[in-house]
Amino acid sequence: MNRAVLIIFFLCWSNISFSQANDSLKIKKYSITTSILDYVSEFRTFNEITYNIEFSLPIKNRYFVHVNVGYLKSTETNKVFFNAFPNPIDKTQGYRFQLEGRHYLNKHKLFEPSLVLFWLGLFQYKSLVQNNTGYYIAFQSKYQFTETDREETVVDYIQEQPYFQTFYKQNNYTVDRNMLGSYFKFGYNAIKKSGFTVDYAVGIGAVYISSSSENKLGNSNDGDFPYDKSFDDGSRLHFDLAYSFKIGWSF
């Protein structure tokens, strides 16, 4: 929660400071941003942080392409939120790649009901009017790979004499997960005179997850929250929602 408060404070300070800048009004075609919510581990499946950077490039008129690359690493492994990840000692790392094509709708005036979705709407006011600002629609595809180190308690051996007794041991194993997803998105991109950029979007789509384990001895059936699938093994196609909040710089 403290991390989220600091992010909001930074945005408020940035918006006030940059709105007073006297920079040139030349068209800012290129952007470098990062997804803020990916740094808040409390909202992630693995209690992980995803260090990420995104680049945008113009294609033609109001068409732009965005490329986002990220590195995932679990943190605060003593925490478990929403039963999303059942074992607090598990550790995850991996990478993510996203490719997005956008078409800007040439609509810049804020539609007030949309502030329900884009709740930090004040950062969208007094932004530049150009081909890559305002409301947009987009199609995004993503690929993510993660490797999770897990620990399980399994039977080591059973002693029958002089009395029956079962001995257990700890076994370490790994789970590899591949995730493919596609989304249709609707968003709003705001660029200030200084170049400070705020980008919001929501989307709907589907994601396919495939899991496989190595050196697993037990029969754990931990669920893949919030989906009805085993975390360690199997595959499944799921409906999914997307929400992004990005800040950065345009030039």
Accessible surface in RSA format (square Angstrom, percent):
REM  Atomic radii and reference values for relative SASA: ProtOr
REM  Chains: A
REM  Algorithm: Lee & Richards
REM  Probe-radius: 1.40
REM  Slices: 20
REM RES _ NUM      All-atoms   Total-Side   Main-Chain    Non-polar    All polar
REM                ABS   REL    ABS   REL    ABS   REL    ABS   REL    ABS   REL
RES MET A   1   167.21  86.6 139.08  92.0  28.13  67.0 122.44 104.1  44.77  59.3
RES ASN A   2   122.28  84.3 118.73 114.7   3.55   8.5  29.39  70.7  92.89  89.8
RES ARG A   3    85.52  35.9  80.98  41.3   4.54  10.8  37.64  51.4  47.88  29.0
RES ALA A   4    33.00  30.3  30.72  47.4   2.28   5.2  32.50  45.8   0.50   1.3
RES VAL A   5    88.80  58.4  85.98  77.8   2.82   6.8  88.21  76.6   0.59   1.6
RES LEU A   6   120.45  67.1 116.84  83.6   3.61   9.1 117.11  82.2   3.34   9.0
RES ILE A   7    29.27  16.7  26.31  19.6   2.97   7.1  29.27  21.1   0.00   0.0
RES ILE A   8    58.42  33.2  58.42  43.5   0.00   0.0  58.42  42.1   0.00   0.0
RES PHE A   9   139.41  69.7 134.34  83.2   5.07  13.2 138.93  84.2   0.48   1.4
RES PHE A  10    92.19  46.1  90.52  56.1   1.67   4.3  92.19  55.9   0.00   0.0
RES LEU A  11     0.00   0.0   0.00   0.0   0.00   0.0   0.00   0.0   0.00   0.0
RES CYS A  12    49.33  37.3  47.76  53.3   1.57   3.7  19.39  49.1  29.94  32.3
RES TRP A  13   139.75  56.1 135.48  65.6   4.27  10.0 114.11  60.8  25.64  41.6
RES SER A  14     0.06   0.0   0.06   0.1   0.00   0.0   0.00   0.0   0.06   0.1
RES ASN A  15    20.89  14.4  20.89  20.2   0.00   0.0   0.32   0.8  20.56  19.9
RES ILE A  16   108.00  61.5 105.88  78.9   2.11   5.1 108.00  77.8   0.00   0.0
RES SER A  17    38.11  32.2  25.73  34.3  12.38  28.5  19.26  41.0  18.84  26.4
RES PHE A  18    42.56  21.3  42.49  26.3   0.07   0.2  42.56  25.8   0.00   0.0
RES SER A  19    62.38  52.7  32.84  43.8  29.54  68.1  27.11  57.7  35.27  49.4
RES GLN A  20   131.71  73.7 107.46  78.5  24.25  57.7  43.05  91.6  88.66  67.2
RES ALA A  21    30.33  27.9  15.30  23.6  15.03  34.2  25.44  35.8   4.88  12.9
RES ASN A  22   151.20 104.3 113.52 109.7  37.69  90.8  37.78  90.9 113.42 109.6
RES ASP A  23    67.96  47.6  52.96  52.7  15.01  35.5  15.82  37.2  52.15  52.0
RES SER A  24    74.69  63.1  55.76  74.4  18.93  43.6  49.97 106.4  24.72  34.6
RES LEU A  25   115.34  64.2  91.60  65.5  23.74  59.7  92.67  65.1  22.67  61.0
RES LYS A  26   140.39  68.5 127.87  78.5  12.52  29.8  81.50  73.4  58.90  62.7
RES ILE A  27   111.14  63.2  95.67  71.3  15.47  37.3  95.76  69.0  15.38  41.7
RES LYS A  28    14.35   7.0  14.35   8.8   0.00   0.0   0.00   0.0  14.35  15.3
RES LYS A  29   103.08  50.3 101.90  62.5   1.17   2.8  44.90  40.4  58.17  62.0
RES TYR A  30    88.36  41.3  88.36  50.3   0.00   0.0  49.94  37.5  38.43  47.4
RES SER A  31     8.16   6.9   6.13   8.2   2.03   4.7   4.71  10.0   3.46   4.8
RES ILE A  32    65.22  37.1  62.73  46.7   2.50   6.0  62.73  45.2   2.50   6.8
RES THR A  33    11.09   7.9   7.91   8.0   3.19   7.6   7.39   9.9   3.70   5.6
RES THR A  34    32.94  23.4  32.94  33.4   0.00   0.0  32.94  44.2   0.00   0.0
RES SER A  35     9.27   7.8   9.27  12.4   0.00   0.0   3.37   7.2   5.89   8.3
RES ILE A  36    16.58   9.4  16.58  12.4   0.00   0.0  16.58  11.9   0.00   0.0
RES LEU A  37    53.27  29.7  53.27  38.1   0.00   0.0  53.27  37.4   0.00   0.0
RES ASP A  38     8.57   6.0   8.57   8.5   0.00   0.0   0.00   0.0   8.57   8.5
RES TYR A  39    55.74  26.0  55.40  31.5   0.34   0.9  41.62  31.3  14.12  17.4
RES VAL A  40     7.56   5.0   7.56   6.8   0.00   0.0   7.56   6.6   0.00   0.0
RES SER A  41     0.99   0.8   0.96   1.3   0.04   0.1   0.04   0.1   0.95   1.3
RES GLU A  42    37.32  21.4  35.84  27.1   1.49   3.5  22.18  42.9  15.14  12.4
RES PHE A  43   137.00  68.5 107.42  66.5  29.58  77.0 111.81  67.8  25.19  72.1
RES ARG A  44    63.10  26.5  55.62  28.4   7.48  17.8   4.57   6.2  58.53  35.5
RES THR A  45    51.22  36.4  43.69  44.3   7.52  17.9  12.34  16.6  38.87  58.8
RES PHE A  46     8.83   4.4   4.84   3.0   3.99  10.4   4.84   2.9   3.99  11.4
RES ASN A  47     9.85   6.8   9.85   9.5   0.00   0.0   2.18   5.2   7.67   7.4
RES GLU A  48     5.53   3.2   5.53   4.2   0.00   0.0   0.01   0.0   5.52   4.5
RES ILE A  49    24.95  14.2  24.95  18.6   0.00   0.0  24.95  18.0   0.00   0.0
RES THR A  50     0.24   0.2   0.24   0.2   0.00   0.0   0.01   0.0   0.23   0.4
RES TYR A  51   112.22  52.4 107.58  61.2   4.64  12.1  74.46  56.0  37.76  46.5
RES ASN A  52    10.63   7.3   0.00   0.0  10.63  25.6   3.40   8.2   7.22   7.0
RES ILE A  53    68.67  39.1  68.67  51.2   0.00   0.0  68.67  49.5   0.00   0.0
RES GLU A  54     4.38   2.5   3.83   2.9   0.55   1.3   0.93   1.8   3.45   2.8
RES PHE A  55    86.25  43.1  85.48  52.9   0.77   2.0  85.48  51.8   0.77   2.2
RES SER A  56     4.18   3.5   2.99   4.0   1.19   2.7   1.06   2.3   3.12   4.4
RES LEU A  57    89.49  49.8  89.49  64.0   0.00   0.0  89.49  62.8   0.00   0.0
RES PRO A  58    44.21  32.2  26.97  24.6  17.24  62.7  26.97  22.3  17.24 107.2
RES ILE A  59   114.16  65.0  83.37  62.1  30.79  74.2  85.89  61.9  28.26  76.7
RES LYS A  60   143.13  69.8 134.91  82.8   8.22  19.6  85.45  76.9  57.68  61.4
RES ASN A  61   103.43  71.3  85.29  82.4  18.13  43.7  18.19  43.8  85.24  82.4
RES ARG A  62    77.47  32.5  77.30  39.4   0.17   0.4   3.66   5.0  73.81  44.7
RES TYR A  63   110.08  51.4 110.06  62.6   0.03   0.1  73.15  55.0  36.94  45.5
RES PHE A  64     9.22   4.6   6.25   3.9   2.97   7.7   6.25   3.8   2.97   8.5
RES VAL A  65    34.48  22.7  34.26  31.0   0.23   0.5  34.26  29.8   0.23   0.6
RES HIS A  66    13.61   7.4  12.56   8.7   1.06   2.7  10.70  11.0   2.92   3.4
RES VAL A  67    43.82  28.8  43.58  39.5   0.24   0.6  43.58  37.9   0.24   0.7
RES ASN A  68     2.53   1.7   2.23   2.2   0.30   0.7   1.72   4.1   0.81   0.8
RES VAL A  69    66.37  43.7  64.99  58.8   1.38   3.3  64.99  56.5   1.38   3.7
RES GLY A  70     9.24  11.4   0.00   N/A   9.24  11.4   4.39  12.1   4.85  10.9
RES TYR A  71    97.61  45.6  97.05  55.2   0.55   1.4  82.74  62.2  14.86  18.3
RES LEU A  72     1.20   0.7   1.20   0.9   0.00   0.0   1.20   0.8   0.00   0.0
RES LYS A  73   104.35  50.9 103.25  63.4   1.10   2.6  62.38  56.2  41.97  44.7
RES SER A  74    16.04  13.6   4.28   5.7  11.76  27.1   1.20   2.6  14.84  20.8
RES THR A  75    39.57  28.1  34.27  34.7   5.30  12.6  15.18  20.4  24.39  36.9
RES GLU A  76    58.95  33.8  42.02  31.8  16.92  40.3  29.34  56.7  29.61  24.2
RES THR A  77    40.59  28.9  34.40  34.9   6.19  14.7  10.92  14.7  29.67  44.9
RES ASN A  78   128.45  88.6  97.71  94.4  30.74  74.0  43.22 104.0  85.23  82.4
RES LYS A  79    73.55  35.9  69.95  42.9   3.60   8.6  46.91  42.2  26.64  28.4
RES VAL A  80    58.68  38.6  28.28  25.6  30.40  73.3  28.28  24.6  30.40  82.5
RES PHE A  81    53.37  26.7  49.67  30.8   3.70   9.6  52.05  31.6   1.33   3.8
RES PHE A  82   144.74  72.4 117.50  72.8  27.24  70.9 132.11  80.1  12.62  36.1
RES ASN A  83   125.52  86.6 112.59 108.8  12.93  31.1  23.37  56.3 102.15  98.7
RES ALA A  84    12.22  11.2   9.75  15.0   2.47   5.6   9.75  13.7   2.47   6.5
RES PHE A  85     8.60   4.3   8.24   5.1   0.35   0.9   8.24   5.0   0.35   1.0
RES PRO A  86    58.48  42.6  29.42  26.8  29.06 105.6  35.87  29.6  22.61 140.5
RES ASN A  87    33.00  22.8  31.84  30.8   1.16   2.8   7.02  16.9  25.98  25.1
RES PRO A  88    55.05  40.1  50.46  46.0   4.59  16.7  53.79  44.4   1.26   7.8
RES ILE A  89    91.70  52.2  78.55  58.5  13.15  31.7  81.70  58.8  10.00  27.1
RES ASP A  90     4.89   3.4   0.00   0.0   4.89  11.6   0.25   0.6   4.64   4.6
RES LYS A  91   125.00  61.0 123.57  75.8   1.43   3.4  65.63  59.1  59.37  63.2
RES THR A  92     4.59   3.3   0.66   0.7   3.93   9.4   1.76   2.4   2.82   4.3
RES GLN A  93    84.56  47.3  84.07  61.4   0.49   1.2  17.93  38.2  66.63  50.5
RES GLY A  94     8.43  10.4   0.00   N/A   8.43  10.4   8.15  22.4   0.28   0.6
RES TYR A  95   113.60  53.0 113.60  64.6   0.00   0.0  82.71  62.2  30.89  38.1
RES ARG A  96    14.07   5.9  10.89   5.6   3.18   7.6   0.91   1.2  13.16   8.0
RES PHE A  97    90.28  45.2  90.28  55.9   0.00   0.0  90.28  54.7   0.00   0.0
RES GLN A  98    21.01  11.7  20.75  15.2   0.26   0.6   2.00   4.2  19.01  14.4
RES LEU A  99    77.85  43.4  75.43  54.0   2.42   6.1  75.50  53.0   2.35   6.3
RES GLU A 100     3.81   2.2   3.35   2.5   0.46   1.1   3.17   6.1   0.64   0.5
RES GLY A 101    38.91  48.0   0.00   N/A  38.91  48.0  29.66  81.4   9.25  20.7
RES ARG A 102     4.33   1.8   0.88   0.4   3.45   8.2   1.57   2.2   2.76   1.7
RES HIS A 103    46.76  25.6  45.82  31.9   0.93   2.4  27.22  28.1  19.54  22.7
RES TYR A 104     1.87   0.9   1.87   1.1   0.00   0.0   0.25   0.2   1.62   2.0
RES LEU A 105    59.58  33.2  47.33  33.9  12.25  30.8  50.03  35.1   9.55  25.7
RES ASN A 106    87.14  60.1  73.31  70.8  13.83  33.3   5.84  14.0  81.31  78.6
RES LYS A 107   131.55  64.2 128.93  79.1   2.62   6.2  74.01  66.6  57.54  61.3
RES HIS A 108    37.87  20.7  26.83  18.7  11.03  28.2  20.46  21.1  17.41  20.3
RES LYS A 109   186.56  91.0 165.70 101.7  20.86  49.7 118.02 106.2  68.54  73.0
RES LEU A 110    18.39  10.2   6.58   4.7  11.81  29.7   6.58   4.6  11.81  31.8
RES PHE A 111   128.73  64.4 124.38  77.0   4.35  11.3 128.73  78.0   0.00   0.0
RES GLU A 112   100.89  57.9  93.21  70.5   7.68  18.3  61.10 118.2  39.79  32.5
RES PRO A 113    79.18  57.7  64.77  59.0  14.41  52.4  72.98  60.3   6.20  38.5
RES SER A 114     9.64   8.1   4.52   6.0   5.12  11.8   9.42  20.1   0.22   0.3
RES LEU A 115    48.20  26.8  42.51  30.4   5.69  14.3  42.91  30.1   5.29  14.2
RES VAL A 116   126.47  83.2 101.25  91.7  25.22  60.8 108.26  94.1  18.22  49.4
RES LEU A 117    79.40  44.2  74.87  53.6   4.53  11.4  77.47  54.4   1.92   5.2
RES PHE A 118     0.74   0.4   0.74   0.5   0.00   0.0   0.74   0.4   0.00   0.0
RES TRP A 119   148.51  59.6 123.94  60.0  24.58  57.7 113.81  60.7  34.71  56.3
RES LEU A 120    12.88   7.2  12.34   8.8   0.53   1.3  12.88   9.0   0.00   0.0
RES GLY A 121     4.26   5.3   0.00   N/A   4.26   5.3   1.90   5.2   2.36   5.3
RES LEU A 122    99.02  55.1  89.79  64.2   9.23  23.2  90.15  63.3   8.87  23.9
RES PHE A 123     0.75   0.4   0.75   0.5   0.00   0.0   0.75   0.5   0.00   0.0
RES GLN A 124     3.44   1.9   0.29   0.2   3.15   7.5   0.00   0.0   3.44   2.6
RES TYR A 125   101.77  47.5  97.69  55.6   4.08  10.6  86.87  65.3  14.90  18.4
RES LYS A 126   188.67  92.0 154.62  94.9  34.04  81.1 112.32 101.1  76.35  81.3
RES SER A 127    25.88  21.9   6.89   9.2  18.99  43.7   1.08   2.3  24.80  34.7
RES LEU A 128    21.02  11.7  17.76  12.7   3.26   8.2  20.48  14.4   0.54   1.5
RES VAL A 129   113.51  74.7  83.85  75.9  29.65  71.5  83.85  72.9  29.65  80.4
RES GLN A 130    21.45  12.0   7.78   5.7  13.67  32.6  16.44  35.0   5.01   3.8
RES ASN A 131    75.16  51.8  70.90  68.5   4.26  10.3   8.41  20.2  66.75  64.5
RES ASN A 132     5.40   3.7   5.40   5.2   0.00   0.0   2.01   4.8   3.40   3.3
RES THR A 133     0.56   0.4   0.56   0.6   0.00   0.0   0.56   0.8   0.00   0.0
RES GLY A 134     0.48   0.6   0.00   N/A   0.48   0.6   0.00   0.0   0.48   1.1
RES TYR A 135    12.04   5.6  12.04   6.8   0.00   0.0  11.98   9.0   0.07   0.1
RES TYR A 136     0.31   0.1   0.31   0.2   0.00   0.0   0.00   0.0   0.31   0.4
RES ILE A 137    59.42  33.8  58.81  43.8   0.61   1.5  58.81  42.4   0.61   1.6
RES ALA A 138     4.04   3.7   0.00   0.0   4.04   9.2   3.92   5.5   0.12   0.3
RES PHE A 139   119.69  59.9 115.91  71.8   3.78   9.8 115.91  70.3   3.78  10.8
RES GLN A 140    10.58   5.9  10.58   7.7   0.00   0.0   0.00   0.0  10.58   8.0
RES SER A 141    42.08  35.6  40.82  54.5   1.26   2.9  23.14  49.3  18.94  26.5
RES LYS A 142    36.45  17.8  30.58  18.8   5.87  14.0   4.40   4.0  32.04  34.1
RES TYR A 143    68.45  32.0  68.01  38.7   0.44   1.1  53.57  40.3  14.88  18.3
RES GLN A 144    17.31   9.7  16.89  12.3   0.42   1.0   0.52   1.1  16.79  12.7
RES PHE A 145    48.09  24.1  48.09  29.8   0.00   0.0  48.09  29.2   0.00   0.0
RES THR A 146     1.70   1.2   1.64   1.7   0.07   0.2   0.19   0.3   1.51   2.3
RES GLU A 147    65.01  37.3  62.94  47.6   2.07   4.9   5.52  10.7  59.49  48.6
RES THR A 148     0.00   0.0   0.00   0.0   0.00   0.0   0.00   0.0   0.00   0.0
RES ASP A 149    76.49  53.6  73.24  72.9   3.25   7.7  26.28  61.9  50.21  50.1
RES ARG A 150     8.55   3.6   4.74   2.4   3.81   9.1   2.70   3.7   5.84   3.5
RES GLU A 151    60.61  34.8  50.87  38.5   9.74  23.2   4.96   9.6  55.65  45.4
RES GLU A 152    18.85  10.8  12.33   9.3   6.52  15.5  17.71  34.2   1.15   0.9
RES THR A 153    84.91  60.4  56.07  56.8  28.84  68.7  37.61  50.5  47.31  71.5
RES VAL A 154    16.40  10.8  11.30  10.2   5.10  12.3  16.40  14.2   0.00   0.0
RES VAL A 155    80.40  52.9  60.55  54.8  19.85  47.8  60.55  52.6  19.85  53.8
RES ASP A 156    69.51  48.7  45.97  45.8  23.54  55.7   0.41   1.0  69.11  68.9
RES TYR A 157   114.83  53.6 108.50  61.7   6.33  16.5  85.11  64.0  29.72  36.6
RES ILE A 158    92.37  52.6  65.95  49.1  26.42  63.7  65.95  47.5  26.42  71.7
RES GLN A 159    52.21  29.2  47.29  34.6   4.92  11.7  15.45  32.9  36.76  27.9
RES GLU A 160   119.92  68.8 107.06  81.0  12.86  30.6  25.44  49.2  94.48  77.1
RES GLN A 161   142.33  79.6 129.92  94.9  12.41  29.5  58.18 123.9  84.14  63.8
RES PRO A 162   111.12  81.0  82.71  75.4  28.41 103.3  86.38  71.3  24.74 153.8
RES TYR A 163   135.57  63.3 130.25  74.1   5.32  13.8  97.28  73.1  38.29  47.2
RES PHE A 164   137.59  68.8 114.08  70.7  23.52  61.2 114.08  69.2  23.52  67.3
RES GLN A 165    64.50  36.1  60.37  44.1   4.13   9.8  17.33  36.9  47.17  35.8
RES THR A 166    41.79  29.7  23.27  23.6  18.52  44.1  12.32  16.6  29.47  44.5
RES PHE A 167    63.01  31.5  60.64  37.6   2.37   6.2  63.01  38.2   0.00   0.0
RES TYR A 168   135.95  63.5 105.31  59.9  30.64  79.7  68.38  51.4  67.57  83.3
RES LYS A 169    89.96  43.9  81.92  50.3   8.04  19.1  43.72  39.4  46.24  49.3
RES GLN A 170   103.10  57.7  75.90  55.5  27.20  64.8  51.49 109.6  51.60  39.1
RES ASN A 171    16.46  11.3  13.88  13.4   2.58   6.2   2.85   6.9  13.60  13.1
RES ASN A 172   100.72  69.5  92.67  89.6   8.05  19.4  30.51  73.4  70.20  67.9
RES TYR A 173     7.54   3.5   3.27   1.9   4.27  11.1   3.26   2.4   4.29   5.3
RES THR A 174    39.56  28.1  38.83  39.4   0.72   1.7  31.84  42.8   7.71  11.7
RES VAL A 175     0.00   0.0   0.00   0.0   0.00   0.0   0.00   0.0   0.00   0.0
RES ASP A 176    44.95  31.5  43.22  43.0   1.73   4.1   5.53  13.0  39.41  39.3
RES ARG A 177     9.46   4.0   8.57   4.4   0.89   2.1   2.88   3.9   6.58   4.0
RES ASN A 178    56.56  39.0  56.02  54.1   0.55   1.3  15.64  37.6  40.93  39.6
RES MET A 179    29.22  15.1  29.22  19.3   0.00   0.0  25.34  21.5   3.88   5.1
RES LEU A 180    99.30  55.3  97.04  69.4   2.26   5.7  97.39  68.4   1.91   5.1
RES GLY A 181     5.96   7.4   0.00   N/A   5.96   7.4   2.88   7.9   3.09   6.9
RES SER A 182    48.42  40.9  45.67  61.0   2.75   6.3  21.37  45.5  27.05  37.9
RES TYR A 183     5.61   2.6   4.07   2.3   1.54   4.0   4.08   3.1   1.53   1.9
RES PHE A 184   111.48  55.8 107.96  66.9   3.53   9.2 107.96  65.5   3.53  10.1
RES LYS A 185     4.63   2.3   4.26   2.6   0.38   0.9   2.20   2.0   2.44   2.6
RES PHE A 186    67.72  33.9  67.19  41.6   0.52   1.4  67.19  40.7   0.52   1.5
RES GLY A 187     0.00   0.0   0.00   N/A   0.00   0.0   0.00   0.0   0.00   0.0
RES TYR A 188     4.57   2.1   4.57   2.6   0.00   0.0   0.22   0.2   4.35   5.4
RES ASN A 189     6.35   4.4   6.26   6.1   0.09   0.2   0.00   0.0   6.35   6.1
RES ALA A 190     0.51   0.5   0.05   0.1   0.46   1.1   0.05   0.1   0.46   1.2
RES ILE A 191     0.00   0.0   0.00   0.0   0.00   0.0   0.00   0.0   0.00   0.0
RES LYS A 192     6.28   3.1   6.28   3.9   0.00   0.0   2.71   2.4   3.56   3.8
RES LYS A 193    95.39  46.5  93.90  57.6   1.49   3.6  37.71  33.9  57.67  61.4
RES SER A 194     6.63   5.6   3.03   4.0   3.60   8.3   3.03   6.4   3.60   5.0
RES GLY A 195     0.00   0.0   0.00   N/A   0.00   0.0   0.00   0.0   0.00   0.0
RES PHE A 196     6.84   3.4   6.81   4.2   0.03   0.1   6.81   4.1   0.03   0.1
RES THR A 197     1.12   0.8   1.12   1.1   0.00   0.0   1.12   1.5   0.00   0.0
RES VAL A 198     0.05   0.0   0.05   0.0   0.00   0.0   0.05   0.0   0.00   0.0
RES ASP A 199     4.02   2.8   4.02   4.0   0.00   0.0   0.90   2.1   3.12   3.1
RES TYR A 200     0.58   0.3   0.55   0.3   0.03   0.1   0.58   0.4   0.00   0.0
RES ALA A 201     0.39   0.4   0.19   0.3   0.19   0.4   0.19   0.3   0.19   0.5
RES VAL A 202    31.44  20.7  30.70  27.8   0.74   1.8  30.82  26.8   0.62   1.7
RES GLY A 203     8.64  10.7   0.00   N/A   8.64  10.7   5.24  14.4   3.39   7.6
RES ILE A 204    99.84  56.8  98.44  73.3   1.40   3.4  98.44  70.9   1.40   3.8
RES GLY A 205    18.28  22.5   0.00   N/A  18.28  22.5  16.22  44.5   2.06   4.6
RES ALA A 206    40.26  37.0  36.85  56.9   3.41   7.8  36.93  52.0   3.33   8.8
RES VAL A 207     1.86   1.2   1.86   1.7   0.00   0.0   1.86   1.6   0.00   0.0
RES TYR A 208    87.19  40.7  86.85  49.4   0.33   0.9  60.81  45.7  26.38  32.5
RES ILE A 209     1.37   0.8   1.37   1.0   0.00   0.0   1.37   1.0   0.00   0.0
RES SER A 210    38.79  32.8  37.94  50.6   0.85   2.0   8.31  17.7  30.48  42.7
RES SER A 211     9.23   7.8   0.00   0.0   9.23  21.3   0.69   1.5   8.54  12.0
RES SER A 212    66.26  56.0  62.89  83.9   3.37   7.8  42.56  90.6  23.70  33.2
RES SER A 213    36.45  30.8   7.31   9.8  29.14  67.1   1.29   2.8  35.16  49.3
RES GLU A 214   123.32  70.8 118.70  89.8   4.62  11.0  44.13  85.4  79.19  64.7
RES ASN A 215    93.59  64.5  72.03  69.6  21.56  51.9  29.06  69.9  64.52  62.4
RES LYS A 216    45.25  22.1  18.93  11.6  26.32  62.7  13.83  12.5  31.41  33.5
RES LEU A 217   103.64  57.7  68.76  49.2  34.89  87.7  72.29  50.8  31.35  84.4
RES GLY A 218    28.99  35.7   0.00   N/A  28.99  35.7  16.43  45.1  12.56  28.1
RES ASN A 219   141.99  97.9 121.49 117.4  20.51  49.4  40.71  98.0 101.28  97.9
RES SER A 220    37.40  31.6  17.91  23.9  19.49  44.9  27.76  59.1   9.64  13.5
RES ASN A 221   127.87  88.2 113.01 109.2  14.86  35.8  28.95  69.7  98.92  95.6
RES ASP A 222    41.74  29.2  35.68  35.5   6.06  14.3   5.06  11.9  36.68  36.6
RES GLY A 223    44.30  54.6   0.00   N/A  44.30  54.6  28.58  78.4  15.72  35.2
RES ASP A 224     2.43   1.7   1.76   1.8   0.67   1.6   0.67   1.6   1.76   1.8
RES PHE A 225    91.86  46.0  84.62  52.4   7.24  18.8  88.79  53.8   3.07   8.8
RES PRO A 226    92.84  67.7  60.73  55.4  32.11 116.7  64.65  53.4  28.19 175.2
RES TYR A 227    47.50  22.2  37.00  21.0  10.50  27.3  29.39  22.1  18.10  22.3
RES ASP A 228   121.76  85.3 103.56 103.1  18.20  43.0  33.47  78.8  88.29  88.0
RES LYS A 229    18.42   9.0   7.97   4.9  10.44  24.9  16.65  15.0   1.76   1.9
RES SER A 230    39.85  33.7  29.26  39.1  10.58  24.4  28.30  60.3  11.54  16.2
RES PHE A 231     2.48   1.2   2.48   1.5   0.00   0.0   2.48   1.5   0.00   0.0
RES ASP A 232     1.54   1.1   1.06   1.1   0.49   1.2   0.80   1.9   0.74   0.7
RES ASP A 233    57.68  40.4  56.52  56.3   1.16   2.7  29.63  69.7  28.05  28.0
RES GLY A 234    42.99  53.0   0.00   N/A  42.99  53.0  38.10 104.6   4.89  11.0
RES SER A 235    58.77  49.7  32.62  43.5  26.15  60.2   3.92   8.3  54.85  76.8
RES ARG A 236   106.72  44.8 100.43  51.2   6.29  15.0  27.44  37.5  79.28  48.0
RES LEU A 237   119.95  66.8  98.90  70.8  21.05  52.9  98.90  69.5  21.05  56.6
RES HIS A 238    16.81   9.2  10.92   7.6   5.89  15.1   7.97   8.2   8.84  10.3
RES PHE A 239   136.24  68.2 115.08  71.3  21.16  55.1 117.75  71.4  18.49  52.9
RES ASP A 240    28.10  19.7  25.15  25.0   2.96   7.0   2.96   7.0  25.15  25.1
RES LEU A 241   120.45  67.1 101.88  72.9  18.57  46.7 102.06  71.7  18.40  49.5
RES ALA A 242    24.21  22.3  14.48  22.3   9.73  22.1  20.77  29.2   3.44   9.1
RES TYR A 243    85.94  40.1  59.77  34.0  26.18  68.1  59.85  45.0  26.09  32.2
RES SER A 244    15.83  13.4  14.97  20.0   0.87   2.0  14.46  30.8   1.37   1.9
RES PHE A 245     8.61   4.3   8.61   5.3   0.00   0.0   8.61   5.2   0.00   0.0
RES LYS A 246     4.89   2.4   4.89   3.0   0.00   0.0   4.58   4.1   0.30   0.3
RES ILE A 247    17.52  10.0  16.98  12.6   0.54   1.3  16.98  12.2   0.54   1.5
RES GLY A 248    18.93  23.3   0.00   N/A  18.93  23.3  17.56  48.2   1.37   3.1
RES TRP A 249   110.02  44.2 109.97  53.2   0.05   0.1  91.95  49.0  18.07  29.3
RES SER A 250     0.84   0.7   0.00   0.0   0.84   1.9   0.00   0.0   0.84   1.2
RES PHE A 251   108.24  54.2  98.14  60.8  10.10  26.3 107.14  65.0   1.10   3.1
END  Absolute sums over single chains surface
CHAIN  1 A    13754.5      11788.1       1966.4       8688.1       5066.4
END  Absolute sums over all chains
TOTAL         13754.5      11788.1       1966.4       8688.1       5066.4
